Amino acid sequence: MTDFSAISGKVVVITGGARGIGLATATALQALGAKIAIGDIDETTVKESGTARGFDLYDRLDVTDQQSFEAFLDEVERRLGPIDVLINNAGIMPTGRLVDEPDAITRRILDINVYGVILGSKLAIARMLPRGRGQVINIASLAGESHIPGLATYNASKHAVLGFTDTLREEYRGTGLRFSSVLPTLTKTELGSGVSLPSLLKPAEPEEIADAIAKLIVEPKSKVRVTAVAGLLAQVVRLLPEAVGDALGRALGSQRAFLDDVDSDSRKAYESRVRGE
């Protein structure tokens, strides 16, 4: 059984912390004694979530803006102390065929999902290196180890997060800093609204992702996949000959899940929000 006592007193920063996986993680880590700072582009919701749960710090954060990110981290360290853990969780997942994706949405996905992770990691490393300790946990996706029609740019962004995080792990080996990726399957949050997985798989609960992150803080490793079944399936498919793996994916419904089978009405509010409409 995992001993979570080491989390008590740690200063943990979570981007995209107003809802979903970010909020579930903040709630779980707070219960384990961590000092929690959440940031989110949605100023109203981040303040509502932070107030309701009594987090130590909560404020607007634009992960694509260096000044915003740096000012947020400065405020965290001024009020709570040196940052022990940064969880780069902010991300968006618009769905649809690439040919129909406006350039502005393509850039928005890459700005938030990739640049935001790179920027946050860079700013955290600069603070952590002189201390010789610290941890950066980047929320990727099992989509980063696969290719799913309807998510071309999102897939690309999560492949990038995995490669980036693995590179940092080697680049800063021996410095006392740790880098990890979390690869969730489709999770029961607003991001996954209107999308159904094949009956063989089940969506993850945000609390499952939060539990995996807590374990990573206590026992760091390079990657954790959630759920175990979805993670194993993704790894098996990668080892199969391309034609066989693609056929298996189609048989499981990957060709339709994020395109023709999407419940557009259920997903409308999320798509509108992340597209900035």
C-alpha positions in Angstrom: 0.0 0.0 0.0 1.3 3.4 -1.0 2.4 5.7 1.8 1.2 9.2 0.8 2.6 11.0 3.9 5.4 12.5 1.9 2.9 14.7 0.0 2.0 16.6 3.2 3.3 20.1 3.1 4.4 20.0 -0.6 3.6 23.1 -2.7 1.7 21.8 -5.8 0.7 24.0 -8.8 -1.9 22.7 -11.1 -2.8 24.3 -14.4 -6.3 23.9 -15.8 -7.3 23.3 -12.2 -10.8 24.8 -12.3 -12.5 21.6 -13.4 -12.1 18.0 -14.6 -8.8 16.1 -13.9 -7.1 19.3 -12.6 -9.8 19.9 -10.0 -10.0 16.2 -9.0 -6.2 16.2 -8.6 -6.2 19.4 -6.5 -8.9 18.0 -4.3 -7.1 14.7 -3.7 -3.7 16.2 -3.0 -5.2 18.8 -0.6 -6.8 15.9 1.3 -3.2 14.4 1.6 -1.9 17.6 3.1 -0.5 19.4 0.1 -0.6 23.2 -0.3 -2.6 23.7 -3.5 -2.4 26.5 -6.1 -4.7 26.1 -9.1 -4.7 28.4 -12.2 -7.1 28.4 -15.1 -8.0 30.7 -18.0 -11.6 30.6 -16.8 -11.3 33.2 -14.1 -14.9 32.9 -12.8 -14.8 29.1 -12.5 -11.3 28.9 -11.0 -12.4 31.3 -8.2 -15.6 29.4 -7.6 -13.7 26.1 -7.4 -10.9 27.5 -5.3 -13.3 29.2 -2.9 -15.6 26.1 -2.6 -12.7 23.8 -1.7 -10.6 26.2 0.3 -7.4 25.9 -1.9 -4.4 27.9 -0.7 -4.3 30.0 -4.0 -6.4 30.2 -7.0 -6.3 32.7 -9.8 -6.6 33.3 -13.6 -3.7 31.7 -15.6 -3.1 31.8 -19.3 -0.6 29.1 -19.9 0.2 30.5 -23.4 1.3 33.8 -22.0 4.8 34.0 -20.4 4.0 37.0 -18.3 0.8 35.4 -16.9 2.6 32.1 -16.1 5.6 33.7 -14.5 3.5 36.1 -12.4 1.3 33.2 -11.3 4.3 31.1 -10.2 5.9 34.2 -8.5 2.7 34.7 -6.5 2.7 31.0 -5.5 6.2 31.1 -4.2 5.6 34.4 -2.4 2.6 33.1 -0.6 3.2 29.4 -0.2 6.9 28.8 -0.6 9.1 27.1 -3.2 7.2 25.0 -5.7 7.7 21.3 -5.2 5.4 20.0 -8.0 4.1 21.5 -11.2 1.3 19.6 -12.9 0.9 20.8 -16.5 -2.7 19.8 -16.9 -4.3 22.5 -19.0 -5.4 21.2 -22.4 -8.2 21.2 -25.0 -9.6 18.5 -27.3 -11.8 19.8 -30.2 -12.9 17.0 -32.4 -13.6 16.8 -36.2 -11.9 16.1 -39.5 -8.7 18.0 -40.0 -9.8 19.5 -43.3 -12.7 21.2 -41.4 -10.5 22.5 -38.6 -10.0 26.3 -38.7 -6.3 27.4 -38.5 -7.2 29.4 -35.4 -8.3 26.1 -33.7 -5.2 24.3 -34.8 -3.0 27.0 -33.3 -5.1 27.1 -30.2 -4.6 23.4 -29.6 -0.9 23.6 -30.1 -0.5 26.8 -28.0 -2.3 25.3 -25.0 -1.4 21.6 -25.2 2.2 22.0 -26.3 3.5 25.5 -25.8 1.8 25.8 -22.5 3.5 22.6 -21.3 6.9 23.7 -22.6 6.6 27.1 -21.1 5.4 25.9 -17.7 8.2 23.3 -17.6 10.8 25.8 -18.5 9.7 28.3 -15.8 9.5 25.5 -13.2 12.9 24.1 -14.1 14.5 27.6 -13.7 13.1 27.7 -10.1 13.9 24.1 -9.2 17.4 23.6 -10.5 19.1 25.9 -7.9 17.4 23.9 -5.2 18.3 20.6 -6.6 14.8 19.2 -6.2 11.4 19.4 -7.8 9.0 17.5 -10.0 7.1 18.3 -13.2 4.2 16.1 -14.2 2.8 16.6 -17.6 -0.7 15.3 -18.5 -0.5 13.7 -21.9 -3.0 11.1 -23.1 -3.1 7.6 -24.5 -3.8 9.5 -27.7 -0.1 10.3 -27.6 0.7 6.7 -28.2 -1.9 6.1 -30.9 -3.6 7.7 -33.9 -7.4 8.4 -33.7 -9.4 9.8 -36.6 -11.1 13.0 -35.6 -8.3 14.0 -33.2 -5.4 14.6 -35.6 -4.1 17.8 -34.1 -4.9 16.7 -30.5 -3.0 13.4 -31.1 0.0 15.4 -32.5 0.0 17.6 -29.4 0.0 14.7 -27.0 2.8 12.9 -29.0 4.7 16.1 -28.5 4.2 16.2 -24.8 5.4 12.6 -24.4 8.6 13.2 -26.5 9.2 16.5 -24.6 8.8 15.0 -21.2 11.1 12.0 -22.0 13.7 14.4 -23.3 13.6 16.5 -20.1 14.0 13.3 -18.0 17.3 12.6 -19.7 18.4 16.2 -20.0 18.2 16.8 -16.3 19.2 13.4 -15.0 21.3 13.7 -11.9 20.0 17.2 -11.0 17.4 16.1 -8.4 14.5 17.0 -10.7 12.0 14.4 -11.8 9.8 14.4 -14.9 6.7 12.2 -15.6 3.9 11.8 -18.1 0.4 10.7 -17.2 -1.5 9.0 -20.1 -5.3 8.9 -19.4 -7.8 7.2 -21.5 -11.0 9.1 -22.3 -12.1 10.4 -18.9 -15.5 11.3 -17.6 -15.0 15.1 -17.7 -16.5 17.8 -19.9 -13.6 17.2 -22.4 -15.0 13.7 -23.1 -18.7 14.8 -23.3 -20.6 13.3 -26.2 -18.0 10.6 -26.9 -18.5 6.9 -26.2 -15.8 4.3 -25.9 -16.2 0.8 -27.3 -17.9 -1.6 -24.8 -14.6 -3.4 -24.3 -13.2 -0.2 -22.6 -14.7 2.1 -20.0 -13.9 5.8 -19.5 -11.7 6.7 -16.5 -13.0 8.6 -13.6 -11.1 11.9 -12.9 -10.4 10.5 -9.4 -8.5 7.6 -10.9 -6.2 10.0 -12.7 -5.8 12.0 -9.5 -4.9 8.9 -7.6 -2.3 8.0 -10.3 -0.8 11.5 -10.0 -0.6 11.2 -6.2 1.3 7.9 -6.5 3.7 9.5 -9.0 4.6 12.2 -6.5 5.4 9.6 -3.9 7.0 7.1 -6.3 8.2 8.9 -9.4 8.5 7.1 -12.7 8.6 8.1 -16.3 5.0 7.2 -17.3 1.7 6.0 -15.9 -1.2 4.9 -18.0 -4.8 5.1 -16.8 -6.8 2.9 -16.9 -4.5 -0.2 -16.8 -6.7 -2.0 -19.3 -6.7 0.8 -21.8 -3.0 1.4 -21.4 -2.2 -2.3 -22.0 -4.4 -2.4 -25.1 -2.7 0.7 -26.5 0.7 -0.8 -26.0 -0.3 -4.1 -27.5 -1.7 -2.4 -30.6 1.6 -0.5 -31.0 3.5 -3.8 -31.1 1.3 -5.4 -33.8 2.0 -5.1 -37.5 0.6 -1.8 -38.7 -2.2 -3.3 -40.8 -3.3 -5.5 -38.0 -3.2 -2.8 -35.4 -5.2 -0.4 -37.6 -7.8 -3.1 -38.3 -8.1 -3.8 -34.6 -8.6 -0.1 -33.9 -11.3 0.1 -36.6 -13.0 -3.0 -35.2 -13.1 -1.4 -31.7 -14.7 1.7 -33.3 -11.8 4.2 -33.4 -12.7 5.2 -36.9 -16.1 6.6 -35.7 -15.8 7.4 -32.0 -14.6 11.0 -32.5 -16.3 11.6 -35.8 -19.6 10.1 -36.8 -20.5 8.6 -33.4 -20.1 11.9 -31.4 -23.3 13.2 -29.8 -23.0 16.8 -31.1 -25.7 18.2 -28.8 -24.0 16.8 -25.7 -20.7 18.1 -26.8 -21.8 21.5 -28.1 -21.1 23.5 -24.9 -17.6 22.1 -24.5 -16.7 22.6 -28.2 -18.0 26.2 -28.0 -16.0 27.0 -24.9 -12.6 25.6 -26.0 -13.0 27.1 -29.4 -13.4 30.5 -27.8 -16.8 31.1 -29.4 
